[in-house]
Structures are given as structure tokens and as C-alpha cells.
Amino acid sequence: MERSAPRHFSMVREFHLADFFTLGNAACGVGSILLAMLFMVSGHREHFLAAAVLAPIAFILDVLDGRIARARHTHSALGRELDSLSDVISFGMAPAALGFAAGLQGGWDAAALIYFVCCGVSRLARYNVTAEALAGDDSSGKVKYFEGTPIPTSVVIVGLLAWACWEGRIEDNLWGGRFDLGPWELHPLALLFVLSGSLMISKTLRIPKL
């Protein structure tokens, strides 16, 4: 009886060059989360700063994967899904993990971080279902503008957290101090995550895509 050819690594064979840059983006996000957790165990600020450095690297890879896909005309539904999943890790979960590690550990802080991640997930889901309509007649599939701020803009928050760490203003010395509101604590710095998340899900804010 004739046997079918083995299908090991068949999914890898479907990947394009741009997809490997996208996976590099995801790897940076996972590394950032792990380093944030390591910082909470070790207390060494080098681990926190290393976690923060991975954010701009992930951003660069995120930019490159799109440009490579358009240059090689290899954009696909698979690539778009990979990009969104990677962005959730690198620009959603990783910044939230860094915020928590920096000292945003009150009840209201946790609610703000959860809200931020949920907004990021919603933003990416909306983008995926509207991308073709937003691209219009562009044969390259490039979207002309973003509805709401793109989730990679969270690198700004990561940069602020890295600066705070460098200045020794994290954990008990976190910028803005803390307040007791009802049963939980709130660090005003957590409101940056609320602002970022709210801007991501805005439908009135339109940003041209360069």
C-alpha cells in the first residue's frame, strides 16, 4: 500500500520570510514577560531594563514584517493572524507584565492592566475584520489609516517604565505615589494604561498609516 509523504513541519513550509520576523516579535514579547517575572524574584533592575529593551526590538520586527510582506507580495490571512497574536503578546501582555512588576499591584491597578490588554485584543480583532475594507483598492493590501491608536504605541509606556526604573522610581517609589480608593489601592501611573487602551478602541480617532 502506498503511503502518503510525511507532513512533518508542513506548517513551517507555509511560512514566508515576513512570518519569521513576526515570530521574532512574539519571541521578544515572551522574553519580556519572563524577564519581568525574573525581576520580581531577583530584584535586579538589569532584568527589568532588559525586559523593557525587548519592546522596541519587537516594534522594529513588527514594522519589518509588514514591509517585507508588501515588498515580496506575500501578505496573507495567516500572516495577519500571526501578526495580531504576536502583537497581543509583545504590546499587550508584556507592557502589562512590566507595569505589574514595576509596582502596579493594587486592585485598581490590576483592573487597569486587564482593561488595557482587553482593549488591545479588541483593537486587533476589529482591525482583522476591517482590514480589507480599509485597504480599499490598494493592490498591496496596505491599510490607509488606523481606527484608534495601533497597539504597538504601548512602547511609549514601556519607555516610561524603563525611565522610572533607571531613576529608581518603581515599586515603593513609583511615580505618583498611591491612593486608597474603597477596598483597593490605585497608583495614578496605572491611568496611563487606561488612557492607552481607550485610545486603541476609539473609532473616531483616525491615524494615517505611513
Rosetta constraint file for C-alpha pairs under 8 A:
AtomPair CA 9 CA 13 HARMONIC 6.51 0.50
AtomPair CA 10 CA 14 HARMONIC 6.78 0.50
AtomPair CA 11 CA 15 HARMONIC 6.92 0.50
AtomPair CA 15 CA 19 HARMONIC 5.79 0.50
AtomPair CA 15 CA 20 HARMONIC 7.33 0.50
AtomPair CA 16 CA 20 HARMONIC 7.08 0.50
AtomPair CA 16 CA 74 HARMONIC 6.91 0.50
AtomPair CA 17 CA 21 HARMONIC 7.06 0.50
AtomPair CA 17 CA 68 HARMONIC 7.54 0.50
AtomPair CA 17 CA 69 HARMONIC 7.73 0.50
AtomPair CA 18 CA 22 HARMONIC 6.42 0.50
AtomPair CA 18 CA 64 HARMONIC 7.53 0.50
AtomPair CA 18 CA 65 HARMONIC 4.46 0.50
AtomPair CA 18 CA 66 HARMONIC 6.97 0.50
AtomPair CA 18 CA 68 HARMONIC 5.59 0.50
AtomPair CA 18 CA 69 HARMONIC 5.46 0.50
AtomPair CA 18 CA 74 HARMONIC 7.97 0.50
AtomPair CA 18 CA 79 HARMONIC 7.82 0.50
AtomPair CA 19 CA 23 HARMONIC 6.24 0.50
AtomPair CA 19 CA 65 HARMONIC 6.70 0.50
AtomPair CA 19 CA 79 HARMONIC 6.01 0.50
AtomPair CA 19 CA 82 HARMONIC 7.32 0.50
AtomPair CA 19 CA 83 HARMONIC 7.99 0.50
AtomPair CA 20 CA 24 HARMONIC 6.18 0.50
AtomPair CA 20 CA 65 HARMONIC 7.98 0.50
AtomPair CA 21 CA 25 HARMONIC 6.35 0.50
AtomPair CA 21 CA 61 HARMONIC 5.59 0.50
AtomPair CA 21 CA 62 HARMONIC 7.15 0.50
AtomPair CA 21 CA 64 HARMONIC 7.10 0.50
AtomPair CA 21 CA 65 HARMONIC 5.39 0.50
AtomPair CA 22 CA 26 HARMONIC 6.52 0.50
AtomPair CA 22 CA 61 HARMONIC 6.56 0.50
AtomPair CA 22 CA 62 HARMONIC 6.16 0.50
AtomPair CA 22 CA 65 HARMONIC 5.89 0.50
AtomPair CA 22 CA 82 HARMONIC 6.75 0.50
AtomPair CA 22 CA 83 HARMONIC 5.81 0.50
AtomPair CA 22 CA 86 HARMONIC 6.72 0.50
AtomPair CA 23 CA 27 HARMONIC 6.12 0.50
AtomPair CA 23 CA 82 HARMONIC 7.55 0.50
AtomPair CA 23 CA 86 HARMONIC 6.88 0.50
AtomPair CA 24 CA 28 HARMONIC 6.25 0.50
AtomPair CA 24 CA 58 HARMONIC 7.21 0.50
AtomPair CA 24 CA 61 HARMONIC 6.78 0.50
AtomPair CA 25 CA 29 HARMONIC 6.49 0.50
AtomPair CA 25 CA 57 HARMONIC 7.57 0.50
AtomPair CA 25 CA 58 HARMONIC 4.43 0.50
AtomPair CA 25 CA 59 HARMONIC 7.24 0.50
AtomPair CA 25 CA 61 HARMONIC 5.59 0.50
AtomPair CA 25 CA 62 HARMONIC 6.13 0.50
AtomPair CA 25 CA 86 HARMONIC 6.17 0.50
AtomPair CA 25 CA 87 HARMONIC 7.49 0.50
AtomPair CA 25 CA 90 HARMONIC 6.79 0.50
AtomPair CA 26 CA 30 HARMONIC 6.31 0.50
AtomPair CA 26 CA 58 HARMONIC 7.40 0.50
AtomPair CA 26 CA 85 HARMONIC 7.79 0.50
AtomPair CA 26 CA 86 HARMONIC 4.39 0.50
AtomPair CA 26 CA 87 HARMONIC 7.01 0.50
AtomPair CA 26 CA 89 HARMONIC 6.23 0.50
AtomPair CA 26 CA 90 HARMONIC 6.03 0.50
AtomPair CA 27 CA 31 HARMONIC 6.06 0.50
AtomPair CA 28 CA 32 HARMONIC 6.07 0.50
AtomPair CA 28 CA 54 HARMONIC 5.50 0.50
AtomPair CA 28 CA 55 HARMONIC 7.05 0.50
AtomPair CA 28 CA 57 HARMONIC 7.22 0.50
AtomPair CA 28 CA 58 HARMONIC 5.65 0.50
AtomPair CA 28 CA 90 HARMONIC 6.60 0.50
AtomPair CA 29 CA 33 HARMONIC 6.38 0.50
AtomPair CA 29 CA 54 HARMONIC 7.08 0.50
AtomPair CA 29 CA 55 HARMONIC 7.08 0.50
AtomPair CA 29 CA 58 HARMONIC 6.97 0.50
AtomPair CA 29 CA 86 HARMONIC 7.57 0.50
AtomPair CA 29 CA 89 HARMONIC 5.27 0.50
AtomPair CA 29 CA 90 HARMONIC 3.72 0.50
AtomPair CA 29 CA 91 HARMONIC 7.32 0.50
AtomPair CA 29 CA 93 HARMONIC 7.77 0.50
AtomPair CA 29 CA 94 HARMONIC 5.70 0.50
AtomPair CA 30 CA 34 HARMONIC 6.26 0.50
AtomPair CA 30 CA 89 HARMONIC 6.69 0.50
AtomPair CA 30 CA 90 HARMONIC 7.04 0.50
AtomPair CA 30 CA 94 HARMONIC 7.23 0.50
AtomPair CA 31 CA 35 HARMONIC 6.09 0.50
AtomPair CA 31 CA 51 HARMONIC 6.96 0.50
AtomPair CA 31 CA 54 HARMONIC 7.50 0.50
AtomPair CA 32 CA 36 HARMONIC 6.11 0.50
AtomPair CA 32 CA 50 HARMONIC 7.50 0.50
AtomPair CA 32 CA 51 HARMONIC 4.15 0.50
AtomPair CA 32 CA 52 HARMONIC 6.74 0.50
AtomPair CA 32 CA 54 HARMONIC 6.07 0.50
AtomPair CA 32 CA 55 HARMONIC 7.44 0.50
AtomPair CA 32 CA 90 HARMONIC 7.72 0.50
AtomPair CA 32 CA 94 HARMONIC 5.90 0.50
AtomPair CA 32 CA 98 HARMONIC 7.95 0.50
AtomPair CA 33 CA 37 HARMONIC 6.34 0.50
AtomPair CA 33 CA 51 HARMONIC 7.04 0.50
AtomPair CA 33 CA 93 HARMONIC 7.49 0.50
AtomPair CA 33 CA 94 HARMONIC 5.13 0.50
AtomPair CA 33 CA 97 HARMONIC 5.95 0.50
AtomPair CA 33 CA 98 HARMONIC 7.21 0.50
AtomPair CA 34 CA 38 HARMONIC 6.13 0.50
AtomPair CA 34 CA 51 HARMONIC 7.93 0.50
AtomPair CA 35 CA 39 HARMONIC 6.09 0.50
AtomPair CA 35 CA 47 HARMONIC 5.62 0.50
AtomPair CA 35 CA 48 HARMONIC 6.47 0.50
AtomPair CA 35 CA 50 HARMONIC 7.13 0.50
AtomPair CA 35 CA 51 HARMONIC 5.28 0.50
AtomPair CA 36 CA 40 HARMONIC 6.54 0.50
AtomPair CA 36 CA 47 HARMONIC 6.84 0.50
AtomPair CA 36 CA 48 HARMONIC 5.68 0.50
AtomPair CA 36 CA 51 HARMONIC 6.04 0.50
AtomPair CA 36 CA 97 HARMONIC 6.39 0.50
AtomPair CA 36 CA 98 HARMONIC 5.64 0.50
AtomPair CA 36 CA 101 HARMONIC 6.01 0.50
AtomPair CA 37 CA 41 HARMONIC 6.59 0.50
AtomPair CA 37 CA 97 HARMONIC 7.77 0.50
AtomPair CA 37 CA 101 HARMONIC 7.03 0.50
AtomPair CA 38 CA 42 HARMONIC 5.99 0.50
AtomPair CA 38 CA 43 HARMONIC 7.92 0.50
AtomPair CA 38 CA 47 HARMONIC 6.76 0.50
AtomPair CA 39 CA 43 HARMONIC 5.00 0.50
AtomPair CA 39 CA 44 HARMONIC 5.78 0.50
AtomPair CA 39 CA 45 HARMONIC 6.75 0.50
AtomPair CA 39 CA 47 HARMONIC 5.28 0.50
AtomPair CA 39 CA 48 HARMONIC 5.68 0.50
AtomPair CA 39 CA 101 HARMONIC 7.27 0.50
AtomPair CA 40 CA 101 HARMONIC 6.03 0.50
AtomPair CA 44 CA 48 HARMONIC 7.26 0.50
AtomPair CA 45 CA 49 HARMONIC 6.18 0.50
AtomPair CA 45 CA 165 HARMONIC 6.98 0.50
AtomPair CA 45 CA 166 HARMONIC 8.00 0.50
AtomPair CA 46 CA 50 HARMONIC 5.98 0.50
AtomPair CA 47 CA 51 HARMONIC 6.21 0.50
AtomPair CA 48 CA 52 HARMONIC 6.33 0.50
AtomPair CA 48 CA 98 HARMONIC 7.55 0.50
AtomPair CA 48 CA 162 HARMONIC 7.54 0.50
AtomPair CA 48 CA 165 HARMONIC 7.56 0.50
AtomPair CA 49 CA 53 HARMONIC 6.16 0.50
AtomPair CA 49 CA 162 HARMONIC 5.91 0.50
AtomPair CA 49 CA 165 HARMONIC 7.33 0.50
AtomPair CA 49 CA 166 HARMONIC 7.89 0.50
AtomPair CA 50 CA 54 HARMONIC 6.60 0.50
AtomPair CA 51 CA 55 HARMONIC 7.36 0.50
AtomPair CA 51 CA 98 HARMONIC 7.68 0.50
AtomPair CA 52 CA 56 HARMONIC 7.90 0.50
AtomPair CA 52 CA 98 HARMONIC 7.63 0.50
AtomPair CA 52 CA 158 HARMONIC 6.01 0.50
AtomPair CA 52 CA 159 HARMONIC 7.03 0.50
AtomPair CA 52 CA 161 HARMONIC 7.83 0.50
AtomPair CA 52 CA 162 HARMONIC 6.04 0.50
AtomPair CA 53 CA 57 HARMONIC 6.87 0.50
AtomPair CA 54 CA 58 HARMONIC 6.07 0.50
AtomPair CA 55 CA 59 HARMONIC 6.23 0.50
AtomPair CA 55 CA 90 HARMONIC 6.75 0.50
AtomPair CA 55 CA 91 HARMONIC 7.43 0.50
AtomPair CA 55 CA 155 HARMONIC 6.06 0.50
AtomPair CA 55 CA 158 HARMONIC 7.16 0.50
AtomPair CA 56 CA 60 HARMONIC 6.18 0.50
AtomPair CA 56 CA 155 HARMONIC 6.60 0.50
AtomPair CA 57 CA 61 HARMONIC 6.33 0.50
AtomPair CA 58 CA 62 HARMONIC 6.05 0.50
AtomPair CA 58 CA 90 HARMONIC 6.67 0.50
AtomPair CA 59 CA 63 HARMONIC 6.28 0.50
AtomPair CA 59 CA 152 HARMONIC 6.53 0.50
AtomPair CA 59 CA 155 HARMONIC 7.75 0.50
AtomPair CA 60 CA 64 HARMONIC 6.17 0.50
AtomPair CA 61 CA 65 HARMONIC 6.08 0.50
AtomPair CA 62 CA 66 HARMONIC 6.79 0.50
AtomPair CA 62 CA 83 HARMONIC 7.59 0.50
AtomPair CA 63 CA 67 HARMONIC 6.50 0.50
AtomPair CA 64 CA 68 HARMONIC 5.94 0.50
AtomPair CA 65 CA 69 HARMONIC 6.07 0.50
AtomPair CA 66 CA 70 HARMONIC 6.25 0.50
AtomPair CA 66 CA 75 HARMONIC 7.92 0.50
AtomPair CA 67 CA 71 HARMONIC 6.02 0.50
AtomPair CA 68 CA 72 HARMONIC 6.01 0.50
AtomPair CA 69 CA 73 HARMONIC 5.64 0.50
AtomPair CA 69 CA 74 HARMONIC 4.88 0.50
AtomPair CA 69 CA 75 HARMONIC 5.05 0.50
AtomPair CA 70 CA 74 HARMONIC 6.49 0.50
AtomPair CA 70 CA 75 HARMONIC 6.31 0.50
AtomPair CA 70 CA 140 HARMONIC 6.03 0.50
AtomPair CA 70 CA 141 HARMONIC 7.75 0.50
AtomPair CA 70 CA 142 HARMONIC 7.74 0.50
AtomPair CA 73 CA 140 HARMONIC 6.96 0.50
AtomPair CA 75 CA 79 HARMONIC 6.31 0.50
AtomPair CA 75 CA 80 HARMONIC 7.49 0.50
AtomPair CA 75 CA 141 HARMONIC 7.50 0.50
AtomPair CA 76 CA 80 HARMONIC 6.28 0.50
AtomPair CA 77 CA 81 HARMONIC 6.23 0.50
AtomPair CA 78 CA 82 HARMONIC 6.14 0.50
AtomPair CA 79 CA 83 HARMONIC 6.06 0.50
AtomPair CA 80 CA 84 HARMONIC 6.29 0.50
AtomPair CA 80 CA 128 HARMONIC 7.34 0.50
AtomPair CA 81 CA 85 HARMONIC 6.19 0.50
AtomPair CA 81 CA 128 HARMONIC 7.73 0.50
AtomPair CA 82 CA 86 HARMONIC 6.04 0.50
AtomPair CA 83 CA 87 HARMONIC 6.07 0.50
AtomPair CA 84 CA 88 HARMONIC 6.27 0.50
AtomPair CA 84 CA 124 HARMONIC 6.02 0.50
AtomPair CA 84 CA 125 HARMONIC 7.89 0.50
AtomPair CA 85 CA 89 HARMONIC 6.66 0.50
AtomPair CA 86 CA 90 HARMONIC 6.19 0.50
AtomPair CA 87 CA 91 HARMONIC 5.33 0.50
AtomPair CA 87 CA 92 HARMONIC 6.82 0.50
AtomPair CA 87 CA 151 HARMONIC 7.17 0.50
AtomPair CA 87 CA 152 HARMONIC 7.15 0.50
AtomPair CA 88 CA 92 HARMONIC 4.71 0.50
AtomPair CA 88 CA 93 HARMONIC 6.26 0.50
AtomPair CA 88 CA 117 HARMONIC 7.67 0.50
AtomPair CA 88 CA 120 HARMONIC 6.74 0.50
AtomPair CA 88 CA 121 HARMONIC 6.37 0.50
AtomPair CA 89 CA 93 HARMONIC 4.94 0.50
AtomPair CA 89 CA 94 HARMONIC 6.00 0.50
AtomPair CA 90 CA 94 HARMONIC 5.26 0.50
AtomPair CA 90 CA 95 HARMONIC 7.41 0.50
AtomPair CA 91 CA 95 HARMONIC 6.08 0.50
AtomPair CA 91 CA 151 HARMONIC 6.06 0.50
AtomPair CA 91 CA 152 HARMONIC 5.40 0.50
AtomPair CA 91 CA 153 HARMONIC 7.80 0.50
AtomPair CA 91 CA 154 HARMONIC 5.85 0.50
AtomPair CA 91 CA 155 HARMONIC 6.95 0.50
AtomPair CA 92 CA 96 HARMONIC 6.40 0.50
AtomPair CA 92 CA 116 HARMONIC 7.30 0.50
AtomPair CA 92 CA 117 HARMONIC 5.11 0.50
AtomPair CA 92 CA 120 HARMONIC 6.08 0.50
AtomPair CA 92 CA 121 HARMONIC 7.79 0.50
AtomPair CA 92 CA 151 HARMONIC 7.23 0.50
AtomPair CA 92 CA 154 HARMONIC 7.56 0.50
AtomPair CA 93 CA 97 HARMONIC 6.05 0.50
AtomPair CA 93 CA 117 HARMONIC 6.36 0.50
AtomPair CA 94 CA 98 HARMONIC 6.19 0.50
AtomPair CA 95 CA 99 HARMONIC 6.08 0.50
AtomPair CA 95 CA 154 HARMONIC 7.03 0.50
AtomPair CA 95 CA 155 HARMONIC 7.67 0.50
AtomPair CA 95 CA 157 HARMONIC 7.34 0.50
AtomPair CA 95 CA 158 HARMONIC 5.96 0.50
AtomPair CA 96 CA 100 HARMONIC 6.21 0.50
AtomPair CA 96 CA 113 HARMONIC 5.56 0.50
AtomPair CA 96 CA 114 HARMONIC 7.86 0.50
AtomPair CA 96 CA 116 HARMONIC 7.71 0.50
AtomPair CA 96 CA 117 HARMONIC 7.26 0.50
AtomPair CA 97 CA 101 HARMONIC 6.09 0.50
AtomPair CA 98 CA 102 HARMONIC 5.96 0.50
AtomPair CA 98 CA 158 HARMONIC 7.45 0.50
AtomPair CA 98 CA 161 HARMONIC 7.63 0.50
AtomPair CA 99 CA 103 HARMONIC 6.60 0.50
AtomPair CA 99 CA 104 HARMONIC 5.65 0.50
AtomPair CA 99 CA 113 HARMONIC 7.77 0.50
AtomPair CA 99 CA 161 HARMONIC 7.23 0.50
AtomPair CA 99 CA 190 HARMONIC 7.82 0.50
AtomPair CA 100 CA 104 HARMONIC 4.59 0.50
AtomPair CA 100 CA 105 HARMONIC 5.56 0.50
AtomPair CA 100 CA 110 HARMONIC 7.66 0.50
AtomPair CA 101 CA 105 HARMONIC 7.85 0.50
AtomPair CA 101 CA 171 HARMONIC 7.72 0.50
AtomPair CA 102 CA 161 HARMONIC 7.28 0.50
AtomPair CA 102 CA 165 HARMONIC 7.69 0.50
AtomPair CA 102 CA 170 HARMONIC 5.16 0.50
AtomPair CA 102 CA 171 HARMONIC 5.30 0.50
AtomPair CA 102 CA 174 HARMONIC 7.56 0.50
AtomPair CA 103 CA 170 HARMONIC 6.13 0.50
AtomPair CA 103 CA 171 HARMONIC 4.18 0.50
AtomPair CA 103 CA 172 HARMONIC 7.01 0.50
AtomPair CA 103 CA 174 HARMONIC 6.84 0.50
AtomPair CA 104 CA 109 HARMONIC 5.27 0.50
AtomPair CA 104 CA 110 HARMONIC 7.03 0.50
AtomPair CA 104 CA 171 HARMONIC 7.76 0.50
AtomPair CA 104 CA 186 HARMONIC 7.89 0.50
AtomPair CA 104 CA 187 HARMONIC 6.41 0.50
AtomPair CA 104 CA 189 HARMONIC 7.86 0.50
AtomPair CA 104 CA 190 HARMONIC 6.59 0.50
AtomPair CA 105 CA 109 HARMONIC 5.80 0.50
AtomPair CA 105 CA 110 HARMONIC 6.15 0.50
AtomPair CA 106 CA 110 HARMONIC 6.19 0.50
AtomPair CA 106 CA 184 HARMONIC 6.13 0.50
AtomPair CA 106 CA 185 HARMONIC 4.60 0.50
AtomPair CA 106 CA 186 HARMONIC 5.76 0.50
AtomPair CA 106 CA 187 HARMONIC 7.35 0.50
AtomPair CA 107 CA 111 HARMONIC 6.37 0.50
AtomPair CA 107 CA 184 HARMONIC 4.88 0.50
AtomPair CA 107 CA 185 HARMONIC 5.74 0.50
AtomPair CA 107 CA 186 HARMONIC 7.01 0.50
AtomPair CA 108 CA 112 HARMONIC 6.17 0.50
AtomPair CA 108 CA 184 HARMONIC 6.07 0.50
AtomPair CA 108 CA 185 HARMONIC 5.98 0.50
AtomPair CA 108 CA 186 HARMONIC 5.16 0.50
AtomPair CA 108 CA 187 HARMONIC 7.94 0.50
AtomPair CA 109 CA 113 HARMONIC 6.27 0.50
AtomPair CA 109 CA 185 HARMONIC 7.30 0.50
AtomPair CA 109 CA 186 HARMONIC 5.61 0.50
AtomPair CA 109 CA 187 HARMONIC 6.46 0.50
AtomPair CA 109 CA 190 HARMONIC 5.54 0.50
AtomPair CA 110 CA 114 HARMONIC 6.11 0.50
AtomPair CA 111 CA 115 HARMONIC 6.04 0.50
AtomPair CA 112 CA 116 HARMONIC 6.14 0.50
AtomPair CA 112 CA 190 HARMONIC 6.15 0.50
AtomPair CA 112 CA 191 HARMONIC 6.90 0.50
AtomPair CA 112 CA 193 HARMONIC 6.27 0.50
AtomPair CA 112 CA 194 HARMONIC 5.64 0.50
AtomPair CA 113 CA 117 HARMONIC 6.35 0.50
AtomPair CA 113 CA 190 HARMONIC 7.31 0.50
AtomPair CA 113 CA 193 HARMONIC 6.34 0.50
AtomPair CA 113 CA 194 HARMONIC 7.51 0.50
AtomPair CA 114 CA 118 HARMONIC 6.15 0.50
AtomPair CA 115 CA 119 HARMONIC 6.07 0.50
AtomPair CA 115 CA 194 HARMONIC 6.79 0.50
AtomPair CA 115 CA 197 HARMONIC 6.93 0.50
AtomPair CA 116 CA 120 HARMONIC 6.29 0.50
AtomPair CA 116 CA 193 HARMONIC 5.61 0.50
AtomPair CA 116 CA 194 HARMONIC 5.86 0.50
AtomPair CA 116 CA 196 HARMONIC 7.00 0.50
AtomPair CA 116 CA 197 HARMONIC 4.54 0.50
AtomPair CA 116 CA 198 HARMONIC 7.77 0.50
AtomPair CA 117 CA 121 HARMONIC 6.26 0.50
AtomPair CA 117 CA 197 HARMONIC 7.36 0.50
AtomPair CA 118 CA 122 HARMONIC 6.12 0.50
AtomPair CA 118 CA 197 HARMONIC 7.96 0.50
AtomPair CA 119 CA 123 HARMONIC 5.96 0.50
AtomPair CA 119 CA 197 HARMONIC 5.10 0.50
AtomPair CA 119 CA 198 HARMONIC 6.97 0.50
AtomPair CA 119 CA 200 HARMONIC 6.60 0.50
AtomPair CA 119 CA 201 HARMONIC 6.11 0.50
AtomPair CA 120 CA 124 HARMONIC 6.26 0.50
AtomPair CA 120 CA 151 HARMONIC 5.95 0.50
AtomPair CA 120 CA 197 HARMONIC 6.45 0.50
AtomPair CA 120 CA 200 HARMONIC 6.66 0.50
AtomPair CA 120 CA 201 HARMONIC 7.66 0.50
AtomPair CA 121 CA 125 HARMONIC 6.18 0.50
AtomPair CA 122 CA 126 HARMONIC 6.11 0.50
AtomPair CA 122 CA 201 HARMONIC 7.08 0.50
AtomPair CA 123 CA 127 HARMONIC 6.21 0.50
AtomPair CA 123 CA 148 HARMONIC 7.79 0.50
AtomPair CA 123 CA 150 HARMONIC 7.81 0.50
AtomPair CA 123 CA 151 HARMONIC 7.47 0.50
AtomPair CA 123 CA 200 HARMONIC 6.04 0.50
AtomPair CA 123 CA 201 HARMONIC 5.49 0.50
AtomPair CA 124 CA 128 HARMONIC 6.21 0.50
AtomPair CA 124 CA 151 HARMONIC 7.71 0.50
AtomPair CA 125 CA 129 HARMONIC 6.54 0.50
AtomPair CA 126 CA 130 HARMONIC 6.21 0.50
AtomPair CA 127 CA 131 HARMONIC 5.49 0.50
AtomPair CA 127 CA 147 HARMONIC 8.00 0.50
AtomPair CA 130 CA 134 HARMONIC 6.13 0.50
AtomPair CA 131 CA 135 HARMONIC 6.06 0.50
AtomPair CA 131 CA 143 HARMONIC 6.37 0.50
AtomPair CA 132 CA 136 HARMONIC 6.58 0.50
AtomPair CA 132 CA 141 HARMONIC 7.05 0.50
AtomPair CA 132 CA 143 HARMONIC 7.62 0.50
AtomPair CA 134 CA 143 HARMONIC 5.50 0.50
AtomPair CA 134 CA 144 HARMONIC 6.44 0.50
AtomPair CA 134 CA 145 HARMONIC 7.23 0.50
AtomPair CA 135 CA 141 HARMONIC 5.68 0.50
AtomPair CA 135 CA 142 HARMONIC 5.50 0.50
AtomPair CA 135 CA 143 HARMONIC 4.17 0.50
AtomPair CA 135 CA 144 HARMONIC 5.83 0.50
AtomPair CA 136 CA 143 HARMONIC 7.78 0.50
AtomPair CA 138 CA 142 HARMONIC 6.44 0.50
AtomPair CA 143 CA 209 HARMONIC 6.80 0.50
AtomPair CA 144 CA 208 HARMONIC 6.07 0.50
AtomPair CA 144 CA 209 HARMONIC 5.46 0.50
AtomPair CA 144 CA 210 HARMONIC 8.00 0.50
AtomPair CA 145 CA 206 HARMONIC 6.29 0.50
AtomPair CA 145 CA 207 HARMONIC 5.30 0.50
AtomPair CA 145 CA 208 HARMONIC 4.06 0.50
AtomPair CA 145 CA 209 HARMONIC 4.70 0.50
AtomPair CA 146 CA 150 HARMONIC 6.82 0.50
AtomPair CA 146 CA 206 HARMONIC 5.48 0.50
AtomPair CA 146 CA 207 HARMONIC 5.01 0.50
AtomPair CA 146 CA 208 HARMONIC 6.23 0.50
AtomPair CA 146 CA 209 HARMONIC 6.42 0.50
AtomPair CA 147 CA 200 HARMONIC 7.80 0.50
AtomPair CA 147 CA 201 HARMONIC 7.71 0.50
AtomPair CA 147 CA 202 HARMONIC 6.71 0.50
AtomPair CA 147 CA 203 HARMONIC 5.37 0.50
AtomPair CA 147 CA 204 HARMONIC 7.03 0.50
AtomPair CA 147 CA 205 HARMONIC 5.84 0.50
AtomPair CA 147 CA 206 HARMONIC 4.78 0.50
AtomPair CA 147 CA 207 HARMONIC 6.64 0.50
AtomPair CA 148 CA 199 HARMONIC 5.64 0.50
AtomPair CA 148 CA 200 HARMONIC 4.53 0.50
AtomPair CA 148 CA 201 HARMONIC 5.56 0.50
AtomPair CA 148 CA 202 HARMONIC 4.70 0.50
AtomPair CA 148 CA 203 HARMONIC 5.82 0.50
AtomPair CA 148 CA 204 HARMONIC 7.18 0.50
AtomPair CA 148 CA 205 HARMONIC 5.01 0.50
AtomPair CA 148 CA 206 HARMONIC 5.89 0.50
AtomPair CA 148 CA 207 HARMONIC 7.04 0.50
AtomPair CA 149 CA 153 HARMONIC 6.92 0.50
AtomPair CA 149 CA 199 HARMONIC 5.74 0.50
AtomPair CA 149 CA 200 HARMONIC 4.53 0.50
AtomPair CA 149 CA 201 HARMONIC 7.63 0.50
AtomPair CA 149 CA 202 HARMONIC 7.73 0.50
AtomPair CA 149 CA 205 HARMONIC 7.46 0.50
AtomPair CA 149 CA 206 HARMONIC 7.79 0.50
AtomPair CA 149 CA 207 HARMONIC 6.99 0.50
AtomPair CA 150 CA 200 HARMONIC 6.22 0.50
AtomPair CA 151 CA 200 HARMONIC 6.57 0.50
AtomPair CA 153 CA 157 HARMONIC 8.00 0.50
AtomPair CA 154 CA 158 HARMONIC 6.57 0.50
AtomPair CA 154 CA 196 HARMONIC 7.06 0.50
AtomPair CA 155 CA 159 HARMONIC 6.06 0.50
AtomPair CA 156 CA 160 HARMONIC 6.38 0.50
AtomPair CA 157 CA 161 HARMONIC 6.25 0.50
AtomPair CA 157 CA 192 HARMONIC 7.42 0.50
AtomPair CA 157 CA 193 HARMONIC 7.72 0.50
AtomPair CA 158 CA 162 HARMONIC 6.13 0.50
AtomPair CA 159 CA 163 HARMONIC 6.20 0.50
AtomPair CA 160 CA 164 HARMONIC 6.14 0.50
AtomPair CA 161 CA 165 HARMONIC 6.15 0.50
AtomPair CA 161 CA 170 HARMONIC 7.97 0.50
AtomPair CA 162 CA 166 HARMONIC 6.14 0.50
AtomPair CA 163 CA 167 HARMONIC 6.21 0.50
AtomPair CA 164 CA 168 HARMONIC 6.10 0.50
AtomPair CA 164 CA 169 HARMONIC 4.78 0.50
AtomPair CA 164 CA 170 HARMONIC 6.03 0.50
AtomPair CA 164 CA 174 HARMONIC 7.49 0.50
AtomPair CA 164 CA 175 HARMONIC 7.39 0.50
AtomPair CA 165 CA 169 HARMONIC 5.65 0.50
AtomPair CA 165 CA 170 HARMONIC 5.62 0.50
AtomPair CA 168 CA 173 HARMONIC 7.18 0.50
AtomPair CA 169 CA 173 HARMONIC 4.73 0.50
AtomPair CA 169 CA 174 HARMONIC 4.66 0.50
AtomPair CA 169 CA 175 HARMONIC 5.91 0.50
AtomPair CA 170 CA 174 HARMONIC 4.11 0.50
AtomPair CA 170 CA 175 HARMONIC 7.08 0.50
AtomPair CA 173 CA 177 HARMONIC 6.98 0.50
AtomPair CA 174 CA 187 HARMONIC 8.00 0.50
AtomPair CA 175 CA 189 HARMONIC 6.79 0.50
AtomPair CA 176 CA 187 HARMONIC 6.68 0.50
AtomPair CA 176 CA 188 HARMONIC 5.73 0.50
AtomPair CA 176 CA 189 HARMONIC 6.38 0.50
AtomPair CA 177 CA 187 HARMONIC 6.02 0.50
AtomPair CA 177 CA 188 HARMONIC 7.12 0.50
AtomPair CA 178 CA 185 HARMONIC 6.69 0.50
AtomPair CA 178 CA 186 HARMONIC 5.51 0.50
AtomPair CA 178 CA 187 HARMONIC 4.33 0.50
AtomPair CA 178 CA 188 HARMONIC 6.65 0.50
AtomPair CA 179 CA 185 HARMONIC 5.65 0.50
AtomPair CA 179 CA 186 HARMONIC 5.22 0.50
AtomPair CA 179 CA 187 HARMONIC 6.38 0.50
AtomPair CA 179 CA 188 HARMONIC 7.97 0.50
AtomPair CA 180 CA 184 HARMONIC 6.00 0.50
AtomPair CA 180 CA 185 HARMONIC 4.57 0.50
AtomPair CA 180 CA 186 HARMONIC 6.30 0.50
AtomPair CA 181 CA 185 HARMONIC 5.89 0.50
AtomPair CA 181 CA 186 HARMONIC 6.77 0.50
AtomPair CA 186 CA 190 HARMONIC 7.41 0.50
AtomPair CA 187 CA 191 HARMONIC 7.85 0.50
AtomPair CA 188 CA 192 HARMONIC 7.89 0.50
AtomPair CA 189 CA 193 HARMONIC 7.84 0.50
AtomPair CA 190 CA 194 HARMONIC 6.89 0.50
AtomPair CA 191 CA 195 HARMONIC 6.15 0.50
AtomPair CA 192 CA 196 HARMONIC 6.07 0.50
AtomPair CA 193 CA 197 HARMONIC 6.05 0.50
AtomPair CA 194 CA 198 HARMONIC 6.09 0.50
AtomPair CA 195 CA 199 HARMONIC 6.21 0.50
AtomPair CA 196 CA 200 HARMONIC 6.33 0.50
AtomPair CA 197 CA 201 HARMONIC 6.64 0.50
AtomPair CA 198 CA 202 HARMONIC 6.35 0.50
AtomPair CA 199 CA 205 HARMONIC 7.65 0.50
